[in-house]
Amino acid sequence: MKLKKNFKTDFSDLIRIRPITIEDFGFVLKWSTNDRFCLANDWDINRNEQELYKWWLHCVSNLSEDFIRMGIEIENKLIGYVDLAYIQDNSAELGIAVGESALWGKGIGFNSSIRMIDYASAHFGITVFKAETHETNIRARRMLERIGFKEVSRIGSEEYLDIETKLIQYKLALMEKD
């Protein structure tokens, strides 16, 4: 299946997905001072720097076989990360966080997600992708739908931006090329 790649932004050709490193911590620390980012990604506000460093070190040295976190980079600057979680057989859950809220809504999530889907498909044979977002996160919902994800259920709820909201589950199944 050819993914929808016609959604162009000024950043689309600049985005690179790459392994995260401990040297990225300065960017992560900066994100942790942005209350909007923290609320949107369920991070504690005013998180202790040492605790955040330990968490990032754990992310970098991840030994899990069912989880991969890659950095989103533009012009040698880490601006977010994209995850594959619950990797099993040919399926995984896609997650993404753009660390700088000033860059939200510019197609970075869309383009980074497509790059991660292409990477996961090529390197791990993943053909079924799942995703979940909050009902009130219209930007994420539109992004997933533009990529080709279909809503499959509305199960559960949790707090998002300080408001209890329903969770929506999505699925994308890549087709074999004819």
C-alpha positions as CSV (number, residue, x, y, z in Angstrom):
1,M,0.0,0.0,0.0
2,K,1.3,3.4,-0.9
3,L,1.0,5.7,2.1
4,K,-0.4,9.2,1.6
5,K,2.7,11.3,1.2
6,N,1.1,14.3,-0.6
7,F,0.8,16.4,2.5
8,K,3.7,18.7,2.1
9,T,5.2,21.2,4.6
10,D,8.3,23.3,4.7
11,F,9.8,20.6,7.0
12,S,8.9,17.4,5.1
13,D,12.2,17.0,3.4
14,L,14.2,18.0,6.5
15,I,12.8,15.5,8.9
16,R,15.0,12.6,9.9
17,I,14.2,9.6,12.1
18,R,17.2,8.4,14.0
19,P,18.2,6.6,17.3
20,I,18.0,8.7,20.4
21,T,21.1,9.4,22.4
22,I,22.0,10.7,25.9
23,E,23.4,13.8,24.2
24,D,19.8,14.6,23.3
25,F,19.0,15.3,27.0
26,G,19.3,19.1,26.6
27,F,16.4,19.1,24.2
28,V,14.3,16.8,26.5
29,L,15.1,19.1,29.4
30,K,13.8,22.1,27.4
31,W,10.6,20.3,26.5
32,S,10.0,19.5,30.2
33,T,9.8,23.3,30.9
34,N,6.9,23.7,28.5
35,D,3.7,23.2,30.4
36,R,1.6,22.7,27.2
37,F,3.9,19.9,26.1
38,C,3.9,18.3,29.5
39,L,0.1,18.4,29.8
40,A,-0.4,17.0,26.3
41,N,2.1,14.1,26.9
42,D,1.2,13.2,30.4
43,W,4.6,14.5,31.8
44,D,4.8,15.9,35.3
45,I,5.1,19.7,35.3
46,N,8.2,20.9,37.0
47,R,9.8,17.5,36.8
48,N,13.0,17.0,38.7
49,E,16.0,17.2,36.4
50,Q,17.8,14.2,37.9
51,E,14.6,12.1,37.6
52,L,14.1,13.2,34.0
53,Y,17.7,12.4,33.2
54,K,17.3,8.8,34.7
55,W,14.2,8.4,32.6
56,W,15.9,9.5,29.4
57,L,18.9,7.3,30.1
58,H,16.4,4.4,30.5
59,C,14.8,5.4,27.1
60,V,18.2,5.5,25.4
61,S,19.4,2.2,26.8
62,N,16.1,0.5,26.2
63,L,16.5,-3.3,26.1
64,S,12.9,-4.1,25.5
65,E,12.1,-6.3,22.5
66,D,8.6,-4.8,22.1
67,F,9.4,-1.1,22.2
68,I,11.5,1.2,20.0
69,R,11.9,5.0,20.4
70,M,13.5,7.0,17.6
71,G,14.3,10.7,17.6
72,I,12.7,13.2,15.2
73,E,15.4,15.5,14.0
74,I,15.4,18.6,11.9
75,E,18.8,20.2,11.0
76,N,20.7,18.4,13.7
77,K,18.1,19.4,16.4
78,L,16.0,16.8,18.2
79,I,12.4,18.1,18.1
80,G,10.5,15.0,19.2
81,Y,10.3,11.3,19.2
82,V,8.2,8.5,17.6
83,D,7.6,5.2,19.2
84,L,6.6,1.6,18.3
85,A,5.2,-0.2,21.3
86,Y,3.6,-3.6,21.9
87,I,5.6,-5.0,18.9
88,Q,4.4,-8.5,18.3
89,D,4.6,-10.5,15.1
90,N,3.6,-8.1,12.4
91,S,1.9,-5.4,14.5
92,A,2.8,-2.5,16.7
93,E,1.3,0.6,18.3
94,L,2.5,4.0,16.9
95,G,3.1,6.9,19.2
96,I,4.5,10.4,18.6
97,A,5.5,13.5,20.6
98,V,6.7,16.7,19.1
99,G,8.6,18.4,21.8
100,E,8.3,22.0,20.8
101,S,4.7,23.1,20.9
102,A,5.6,26.0,18.5
103,L,6.1,23.3,15.8
104,W,2.7,21.6,16.3
105,G,0.4,21.7,13.4
106,K,3.1,22.0,10.8
107,G,3.0,18.4,9.4
108,I,6.0,17.2,11.5
109,G,3.9,14.5,13.2
110,F,2.4,13.4,9.9
111,N,5.7,13.1,8.1
112,S,7.6,11.6,11.1
113,S,4.8,9.0,11.5
114,I,5.0,8.0,7.9
115,R,8.8,7.7,8.2
116,M,8.4,5.4,11.2
117,I,5.8,3.3,9.5
118,D,8.1,2.9,6.5
119,Y,11.0,2.0,8.8
120,A,9.0,-0.5,10.8
121,S,7.6,-2.1,7.7
122,A,11.0,-2.4,6.1
123,H,13.1,-3.5,9.1
124,F,10.6,-5.5,11.2
125,G,7.9,-6.6,8.7
126,I,5.2,-4.7,10.6
127,T,2.1,-4.4,8.5
128,V,-0.5,-3.6,11.1
129,F,-0.3,-0.4,13.1
130,K,-2.5,0.7,15.9
131,A,-2.7,4.1,17.5
132,E,-4.7,5.7,20.3
133,T,-5.6,9.3,21.0
134,H,-7.9,11.4,23.0
135,E,-11.3,12.4,21.5
136,T,-10.5,16.1,22.1
137,N,-7.0,15.9,20.3
138,I,-8.4,16.9,17.0
139,R,-4.9,17.5,15.5
140,A,-3.8,14.0,16.2
141,R,-7.0,12.5,15.0
142,R,-6.8,14.3,11.7
143,M,-3.1,13.3,11.3
144,L,-3.9,9.6,11.8
145,E,-6.8,9.8,9.4
146,R,-4.7,11.6,6.7
147,I,-2.1,8.7,7.0
148,G,-4.9,6.2,6.5
149,F,-5.7,5.0,10.0
150,K,-9.4,4.0,10.5
151,E,-11.2,4.4,13.8
152,V,-11.9,0.9,15.3
153,S,-13.2,1.6,18.8
154,R,-13.8,4.1,21.6
155,I,-12.8,2.3,24.7
156,G,-11.6,4.0,27.9
157,S,-10.9,7.5,29.0
158,E,-8.2,9.4,30.7
159,E,-7.2,13.0,31.4
160,Y,-5.9,15.0,28.5
161,L,-5.0,18.7,29.0
162,D,-6.6,18.6,32.5
163,I,-9.9,17.3,31.1
164,E,-11.3,13.7,31.3
165,T,-11.8,12.6,27.7
166,K,-12.6,9.4,25.8
167,L,-9.9,7.4,24.1
168,I,-10.2,6.5,20.4
169,Q,-8.4,3.5,19.0
170,Y,-7.2,3.4,15.3
171,K,-5.8,0.8,13.0
172,L,-3.8,0.9,9.8
173,A,-3.3,-2.3,7.8
174,L,-0.7,-2.1,5.0
175,M,-1.6,-4.0,1.9
176,E,0.9,-6.1,0.0
177,K,2.0,-4.6,-3.3
178,D,0.4,-6.2,-6.4
